Amino acid sequence: MTSFRSMALVGLAAASFATAADSRAAGPDRHVVVISIDGLPGYLLDDPHASLPAIRGLRDDGAFAAEGMRVSNPSVTWPNHTTMMTGVHPEKHGVLFNGLLERHGVGQPVRVVPKKDQKDLVRVPMLFDHLKAAGLESAAINWPCTRGSTSIEANFPDVPDQLSAASDVVKSTLEKLGRHARFLDGGPVVRDEIWTDVACDVIRERRPSLVAVHLLNLDSTHHKYGPKTNPGYTSAGLQDANISRILAAIKEAGIREKTTVFVVADHGFITVKKTLNPNSLLRKEGLLTVDGNEVRSARVQVVPEGGIGMVYCNDPATADKDRETARSLFQGAEGVACVLSAEDFPRYHLPLPKADTRMADLVLVAKDGYSVTAKATEDAFVTPAREPFGAHGYVSTDPQMNAIFVASGYGIRTGVKVKDVENTDLAPTIARILGVKLEGAGGRVLTEILDGHE
């Protein structure tokens, strides 16, 4: 396969001239494309069973994280995509779920609502906002927490009402490509195809400074079948083909020598054989009631995020007592690695509940091979899975949660194996490449991968 850098170079002399010119160029003459493959673990990069020629071509021609990129807690989709585009952890940007946690009164269950705008979800400016202020154009295709953004020209936000929430640029692109009906009728594979179609067209027609693309089907496949399975490998190969299409669009747009490509993910994956049902245990203790399969009231309630359960005490009058009761119920139980309290949260970069009403009072951490459910009507705390499946959401210190990180193209050194990459490092590094100042980022610029011409 022809590598991305090889495609970008016409000849050594021409390349040297282009690099020198680009190093003096203004920000609009530089381009960054970020491709996030949801649920692509770092450990698949060297897995001989995974067919990833495009990603490995970028790796071989650029830089990569040998052990994967460490992600943020909770290790789920929206929090980590927001971290990658802000440079700060959820303790600062405020996104803790794939949606907004809402409280509905004393003793009432909390709910996670996904149909929310960026201004409701994210407490700090995103990279798109910084670029807009600098006069640079962005595109975000299926990127979480961007609904209602006024900073993204081509915006196809990751929300349930995706088509109605899309920007006019995206709507006209879908109409031009004839993809509107197909998007509505198609499943996850088709939607990835169409998100890729839109991204490619936007790159060719608009050449934005930043394009951020988020593809989803690998995550849903890993959830159903688990990682390192034939369906998972097949889905990963399909995503690699989508990346090849995006690389071709960069070449067709005539910007390959000015474009940096990052391939990343939001989290890794673990194979699960048993599930934990903490809400069922709370029901038996009289701390939660149900109506059919729905939670009707809850002094204490667990909101699952795969490998962790966020424990909420919903009655301030009994919260201290309920917190200790929940801790004693879960601590030491089968499948529970530990129960984190507020004093533990800062080292996991999670907010304190007193400072952030979205944050839980406790966090139940599942052991490897177990995941947390929302079920409140089970007889047992632990139930075996009918078939193994996949989950994420485990604490980010678990290396299985590490995500892929590959960088290649303009401004990236060749043959660099990075030992220490956090997903907070992505936004500051992109900002440096695009010549934009990013204030307040918790991550660092990955200077070891940059060739000095960014």
C-alpha positions as CSV (number, residue, x, y, z in Angstrom):
1,M,0.0,0.0,0.0
2,T,1.2,3.5,-0.8
3,S,1.7,5.4,2.5
4,F,0.1,8.7,3.3
5,R,3.4,10.6,3.3
6,S,4.5,8.9,0.1
7,M,1.3,10.1,-1.6
8,A,2.1,13.6,-0.2
9,L,5.6,13.9,-1.7
10,V,6.2,14.4,-5.4
11,G,9.9,14.4,-5.0
12,L,12.5,15.2,-2.4
13,A,13.2,18.7,-3.8
14,A,9.6,19.5,-4.2
15,A,8.8,18.2,-0.7
16,S,11.6,20.4,0.8
17,F,10.2,23.4,-1.0
18,A,6.7,22.7,0.1
19,T,7.7,22.1,3.7
20,A,9.7,25.3,3.8
21,A,6.7,27.2,2.3
22,D,4.2,25.6,4.7
23,S,6.3,26.5,7.7
24,R,5.8,30.2,6.8
25,A,2.2,29.8,5.8
26,A,-0.8,31.2,7.7
27,G,-3.1,28.9,9.6
28,P,-5.7,28.5,6.8
29,D,-3.0,26.7,4.6
30,R,-2.7,23.9,7.2
31,H,-5.3,21.2,7.6
32,V,-6.0,18.5,10.2
33,V,-8.3,15.5,9.8
34,V,-9.1,13.6,13.0
35,I,-10.8,10.2,12.4
36,S,-12.1,8.6,15.6
37,I,-13.1,4.9,15.3
38,D,-15.3,4.4,18.3
39,G,-14.2,1.4,20.3
40,L,-10.9,0.7,18.5
41,P,-8.5,-0.4,21.3
42,G,-4.8,0.4,21.1
43,Y,-4.0,-3.3,21.3
44,L,-5.5,-4.1,17.9
45,L,-2.9,-2.0,16.1
46,D,-0.4,-4.9,16.3
47,D,-3.0,-7.7,16.4
48,P,-2.1,-10.1,13.5
49,H,-5.7,-11.0,13.1
50,A,-6.8,-7.4,12.4
51,S,-6.6,-6.2,8.8
52,L,-5.7,-2.5,9.1
53,P,-3.6,-1.6,6.0
54,A,-4.6,2.1,5.9
55,I,-4.0,2.7,9.6
56,R,-0.8,0.8,9.6
57,G,0.4,2.7,6.6
58,L,-0.1,5.9,8.5
59,R,1.6,4.4,11.5
60,D,4.6,3.3,9.5
61,D,4.9,6.7,7.9
62,G,4.3,8.7,11.1
63,A,4.0,8.4,14.8
64,F,2.0,6.2,17.1
65,A,1.4,5.3,20.7
66,A,2.9,1.8,21.3
67,E,0.7,1.1,24.3
68,G,-2.2,3.1,23.1
69,M,-3.6,6.5,24.3
70,R,-4.8,6.8,27.8
71,V,-8.4,7.9,27.9
72,S,-10.5,9.9,30.4
73,N,-13.0,8.7,33.1
74,P,-15.7,7.6,32.5
75,S,-14.2,5.7,29.5
76,V,-17.3,6.2,27.3
77,T,-18.0,8.0,24.1
78,W,-19.2,11.5,24.7
79,P,-16.9,12.4,27.7
80,N,-13.8,11.2,25.7
81,H,-14.7,12.9,22.4
82,T,-15.2,16.1,24.4
83,T,-11.8,15.6,26.1
84,M,-10.1,15.2,22.7
85,M,-11.6,18.5,21.5
86,T,-11.0,20.5,24.7
87,G,-7.7,19.2,26.1
88,V,-9.3,18.9,29.6
89,H,-10.8,16.0,31.6
90,P,-14.5,15.7,32.5
91,E,-13.8,17.3,35.9
92,K,-13.5,20.6,33.9
93,H,-15.5,20.1,30.8
94,G,-18.4,18.5,32.7
95,V,-19.5,15.7,30.3
96,L,-19.9,12.5,32.3
97,F,-22.4,10.5,30.2
98,N,-23.6,10.1,26.6
99,G,-26.0,12.9,27.4
100,L,-26.9,15.2,30.3
101,L,-27.7,13.9,33.7
102,E,-30.9,15.5,35.0
103,R,-32.2,15.4,38.6
104,H,-36.0,15.3,39.0
105,G,-36.5,16.0,42.7
106,V,-36.1,14.4,46.1
107,G,-36.3,10.6,45.9
108,Q,-36.8,10.7,42.2
109,P,-34.6,8.8,39.7
110,V,-32.0,10.7,37.7
111,R,-32.1,10.5,33.9
112,V,-29.5,10.8,31.2
113,V,-30.9,12.9,28.3
114,P,-29.0,12.9,25.0
115,K,-31.0,15.5,23.1
116,K,-29.0,18.5,24.4
117,D,-26.9,21.2,22.9
118,Q,-23.2,21.8,23.3
119,K,-24.0,24.8,25.6
120,D,-25.9,22.5,27.9
121,L,-23.3,19.8,28.0
122,V,-19.8,21.4,27.8
123,R,-18.5,23.9,30.3
124,V,-15.5,25.1,28.4
125,P,-14.9,26.1,24.8
126,M,-14.1,23.3,22.3
127,L,-11.3,23.4,19.8
128,F,-13.9,24.3,17.1
129,D,-14.7,27.5,19.0
130,H,-11.1,28.5,19.2
131,L,-10.7,27.9,15.5
132,K,-13.8,30.0,14.7
133,A,-12.4,32.9,16.8
134,A,-9.2,32.6,14.8
135,G,-11.1,32.8,11.5
136,L,-10.7,29.1,10.6
137,E,-13.3,26.7,9.4
138,S,-14.2,23.4,11.0
139,A,-16.3,20.4,10.2
140,A,-17.6,17.9,12.7
141,I,-19.2,14.7,11.3
142,N,-21.0,12.6,13.9
143,W,-18.9,14.3,16.7
144,P,-20.5,14.2,20.1
145,C,-21.5,17.3,22.1
146,T,-21.6,19.7,19.1
147,R,-25.4,20.0,18.6
148,G,-26.3,23.7,18.3
149,S,-22.7,24.8,17.8
150,T,-22.3,28.2,16.1
151,S,-18.6,27.5,15.4
152,I,-18.8,24.5,13.0
153,E,-19.8,25.2,9.4
154,A,-20.3,21.6,8.4
155,N,-21.9,20.1,11.6
156,F,-23.5,16.6,11.7
157,P,-23.8,16.2,15.4
158,D,-24.0,12.8,17.2
159,V,-27.5,13.1,18.7
160,P,-30.8,11.2,18.2
161,D,-32.3,13.9,16.0
162,Q,-29.2,14.0,13.9
163,L,-30.7,15.1,10.5
164,S,-32.7,17.9,12.0
165,A,-29.8,19.1,14.1
166,A,-27.4,19.1,11.1
167,S,-26.1,22.4,9.8
168,D,-27.2,23.7,6.4
169,V,-23.9,22.8,4.8
170,V,-24.4,19.1,5.8
171,K,-28.1,19.1,4.7
172,S,-27.2,20.5,1.3
173,T,-24.4,17.9,1.0
174,L,-26.7,15.0,1.8
175,E,-29.2,16.4,-0.8
176,K,-26.5,16.7,-3.4
177,L,-25.2,13.2,-2.7
178,G,-28.7,11.7,-2.6
179,R,-28.1,10.2,0.9
180,H,-31.0,11.5,3.0
181,A,-33.4,8.6,2.6
182,R,-30.6,6.0,2.7
183,F,-29.4,7.5,6.0
184,L,-32.9,7.2,7.5
185,D,-33.4,3.7,6.3
186,G,-29.9,2.3,6.9
187,G,-28.3,0.7,10.0
188,P,-24.9,1.3,11.6
189,V,-22.9,0.2,8.7
190,V,-24.8,2.4,6.3
191,R,-24.5,5.4,8.6
192,D,-20.8,5.0,8.8
193,E,-20.7,4.9,5.0
194,I,-22.7,8.1,4.8
195,W,-20.8,9.9,7.5
196,T,-17.7,9.1,5.4
197,D,-19.4,10.3,2.2
198,V,-20.2,13.6,3.8
199,A,-16.7,14.0,5.3
200,C,-15.1,13.2,1.9
201,D,-17.3,15.7,0.1
202,V,-16.7,18.4,2.7
203,I,-12.9,17.9,2.4
204,R,-13.0,18.1,-1.4
205,E,-15.3,21.0,-1.6
206,R,-14.6,23.2,1.4
207,R,-11.1,22.1,2.6
208,P,-11.7,23.1,6.3
209,S,-8.8,23.7,8.6
210,L,-10.1,20.9,10.9
211,V,-12.3,17.9,10.0
212,A,-13.3,15.7,12.9
213,V,-15.1,12.4,11.9
214,H,-16.5,9.8,14.3
215,L,-17.5,6.3,13.0
216,L,-19.5,4.0,15.2
217,N,-20.1,0.5,13.9
218,L,-17.0,-1.1,15.4
219,D,-18.3,-0.1,18.9
220,S,-21.7,-1.6,18.4
221,T,-20.1,-4.8,17.0
222,H,-17.7,-5.1,19.9
223,H,-20.6,-4.6,22.3
224,K,-22.6,-7.4,20.8
225,Y,-19.8,-9.9,20.1
226,G,-16.9,-8.7,22.1
227,P,-13.4,-7.7,20.9
228,K,-11.0,-10.1,19.2
229,T,-13.9,-11.9,17.5
230,N,-14.5,-12.5,13.8
231,P,-17.3,-9.9,13.6
232,G,-15.1,-7.4,15.5
233,Y,-12.2,-7.9,13.1
234,T,-14.5,-7.6,10.1
235,S,-15.9,-4.3,11.4
236,A,-12.4,-3.0,12.1
237,G,-11.4,-3.8,8.5
238,L,-14.4,-2.0,7.2
239,Q,-13.5,1.1,9.2
240,D,-10.0,0.9,7.8
241,A,-11.5,1.0,4.3
242,N,-13.5,4.1,5.3
243,I,-10.2,5.7,6.4
244,S,-8.8,4.9,3.0
245,R,-11.7,6.8,1.4
246,I,-11.0,9.8,3.5
247,L,-7.3,9.7,2.6
248,A,-8.2,9.6,-1.1
249,A,-10.5,12.6,-0.6
250,I,-7.6,14.6,1.0
251,K,-5.5,13.8,-2.1
252,E,-8.4,14.7,-4.5
253,A,-8.8,18.0,-2.6
254,G,-5.1,18.9,-3.5
255,I,-4.2,19.4,0.2
256,R,-2.3,16.2,1.0
257,E,1.0,17.9,1.5
258,K,-0.6,20.4,4.0
259,T,-2.7,17.8,5.9
260,T,-2.0,16.1,9.2
261,V,-4.1,13.0,9.9
262,F,-4.8,11.6,13.4
263,V,-6.5,8.2,13.9
264,V,-7.8,7.9,17.4
265,A,-10.5,6.3,19.5
266,D,-12.5,7.1,22.6
267,H,-11.8,3.9,24.5
268,G,-10.8,0.2,24.3
269,F,-12.9,-2.9,25.1
270,I,-13.1,-5.8,27.5
271,T,-14.9,-9.2,27.1
272,V,-17.7,-9.7,29.6
273,K,-19.1,-13.0,30.9
274,K,-21.1,-11.8,33.9
275,T,-23.2,-8.7,34.7
276,L,-23.8,-6.9,38.0
277,N,-27.3,-5.7,38.9
278,P,-26.8,-3.2,41.7
279,N,-30.2,-1.6,41.3
280,S,-31.8,-5.0,42.0
281,L,-29.9,-5.1,45.2
282,L,-31.0,-1.6,46.1
283,R,-34.6,-2.6,45.4
284,K,-34.4,-5.5,47.8
285,E,-33.0,-3.2,50.5
286,G,-36.0,-0.8,50.0
287,L,-33.9,2.0,48.6
288,L,-35.5,1.9,45.1
289,T,-38.9,1.0,43.8
290,V,-40.0,-0.1,40.4
291,D,-43.1,0.0,38.2
292,G,-42.8,-2.9,35.8
293,N,-39.2,-2.6,34.5
294,E,-39.0,1.1,35.2
295,V,-37.5,2.7,38.3
296,R,-40.3,4.7,40.0
297,S,-38.5,6.1,43.0
298,A,-35.0,5.9,44.2
299,R,-33.3,7.1,47.4
300,V,-30.2,5.4,45.9
301,Q,-29.8,4.6,42.2
302,V,-26.9,3.3,40.0
303,V,-26.5,4.6,36.5
304,P,-24.4,2.2,34.6
305,E,-21.5,3.1,32.3
306,G,-20.3,-0.4,31.4
307,G,-17.4,-1.1,33.7
308,I,-18.5,1.4,36.4
309,G,-21.8,2.3,38.0
310,M,-22.4,5.9,39.1
311,V,-24.2,5.8,42.5
312,Y,-26.6,8.6,43.2
313,C,-28.1,9.4,46.6
314,N,-31.3,11.3,45.7
315,D,-32.6,12.4,49.1
316,P,-30.4,15.0,50.8
317,A,-32.1,14.2,54.2
318,T,-30.8,10.6,54.1
319,A,-27.8,11.0,51.8
320,D,-25.1,10.4,54.3
321,K,-26.7,7.3,55.7
322,D,-27.7,6.0,52.2
323,R,-24.1,6.5,50.9
324,E,-22.7,4.3,53.7
325,T,-25.4,1.7,53.2
326,A,-24.6,1.5,49.4
327,R,-20.9,1.3,50.1
328,S,-21.4,-1.6,52.5
329,L,-23.7,-3.4,50.1
330,F,-21.3,-3.2,47.1
331,Q,-17.9,-3.2,48.7
332,G,-16.4,-6.8,48.6
333,A,-19.4,-8.2,46.6
334,E,-18.6,-10.6,43.7
335,G,-17.4,-8.8,40.7
336,V,-16.8,-5.5,42.4
337,A,-13.2,-4.3,42.3
338,C,-13.7,-1.3,44.6
339,V,-16.1,1.5,45.5
340,L,-14.7,5.0,44.9
341,S,-15.7,7.9,47.2
342,A,-15.4,11.7,46.7
343,E,-11.9,11.7,48.1
344,D,-10.9,9.3,45.3
345,F,-12.4,11.3,42.5
346,P,-9.6,13.9,41.9
347,R,-7.0,11.2,41.0
348,Y,-9.4,9.9,38.4
349,H,-10.0,13.4,37.1
350,L,-13.7,13.2,38.1
351,P,-15.5,16.2,39.6
352,L,-16.6,16.4,43.2
353,P,-20.3,16.0,43.8
354,K,-20.4,19.2,45.9
355,A,-19.0,21.2,42.9
356,D,-21.0,19.4,40.1
357,T,-24.5,18.2,40.6
358,R,-24.1,15.9,37.6
359,M,-21.5,13.8,39.6
360,A,-22.3,10.7,41.5
361,D,-21.8,10.2,45.3
362,L,-19.9,6.9,44.8
363,V,-18.5,5.0,41.8
364,L,-18.8,1.2,41.7
365,V,-15.9,-0.3,39.8
366,A,-16.4,-3.7,38.2
367,K,-13.7,-6.3,37.9
368,D,-12.4,-7.6,34.6
369,G,-15.0,-9.8,33.0
370,Y,-18.0,-8.1,34.7
371,S,-20.1,-5.1,33.6
372,V,-22.8,-3.0,35.4
373,T,-26.4,-3.0,34.2
374,A,-29.4,-0.7,35.1
375,K,-31.7,-3.7,35.7
376,A,-33.7,-3.4,38.9
377,T,-35.9,-6.5,38.7
378,E,-33.3,-9.3,38.7
379,D,-33.3,-11.8,41.6
380,A,-29.5,-12.0,41.8
381,F,-26.8,-9.3,42.1
382,V,-24.6,-11.3,39.6
383,T,-26.0,-13.0,36.5
384,P,-24.0,-14.9,33.8
385,A,-24.2,-13.6,30.3
386,R,-25.9,-15.9,27.8
387,E,-23.0,-15.3,25.5
388,P,-19.8,-13.2,26.0
389,F,-20.1,-9.6,24.9
390,G,-18.0,-6.5,25.0
391,A,-18.0,-3.5,27.3
392,H,-16.0,-0.3,28.1
393,G,-16.4,2.3,30.8
394,Y,-13.8,0.7,33.1
395,V,-11.3,3.1,34.9
396,S,-8.7,4.4,32.6
397,T,-5.8,2.9,34.5
398,D,-6.8,-0.4,33.0
399,P,-4.6,-0.7,29.8
400,Q,-7.4,-2.5,28.0
401,M,-9.2,0.9,27.9
402,N,-6.3,2.5,26.0
403,A,-7.4,3.8,22.6
404,I,-5.5,3.8,19.3
405,F,-3.3,6.8,18.5
406,V,-1.7,7.3,15.1
407,A,-0.5,10.5,13.6
408,S,0.9,11.1,10.0
409,G,1.3,13.6,7.3
410,Y,2.2,17.3,7.5
411,G,4.4,18.3,10.5
412,I,4.7,14.7,11.8
413,R,8.0,13.0,12.2
414,T,8.5,9.5,10.7
415,G,9.2,6.4,12.9
416,V,8.3,7.9,16.3
417,K,7.0,5.5,18.9
418,V,5.4,7.5,21.7
419,K,5.5,6.1,25.2
420,D,3.2,8.5,27.0
421,V,0.0,9.9,25.3
422,E,-3.1,11.1,27.1
423,N,-6.2,12.1,25.1
424,T,-6.0,15.5,26.7
425,D,-2.9,15.9,24.4
426,L,-4.8,15.8,21.1
427,A,-6.4,19.3,21.2
428,P,-3.2,21.2,22.2
429,T,-1.2,19.3,19.5
430,I,-3.8,20.1,16.8
431,A,-3.8,23.8,17.9
432,R,0.0,24.0,17.6
433,I,-0.2,22.5,14.1
434,L,-2.9,25.0,13.0
435,G,-1.1,27.9,14.7
436,V,-3.9,28.6,17.1
437,K,-3.5,29.4,20.8
438,L,-5.4,27.0,23.1
439,E,-5.8,28.5,26.6
440,G,-6.4,26.3,29.7
441,A,-5.7,22.9,28.2
442,G,-4.6,20.3,30.7
443,G,-2.8,18.2,28.1
444,R,0.5,18.9,26.5
445,V,1.7,19.5,22.9
446,L,3.2,16.2,21.7
447,T,6.4,17.9,20.6
448,E,8.2,14.6,20.2
449,I,6.1,13.7,17.2
450,L,6.4,17.1,15.5
451,D,9.1,17.7,12.9
452,G,9.5,21.4,13.7
453,H,7.7,22.7,10.7
454,E,4.2,22.8,12.2
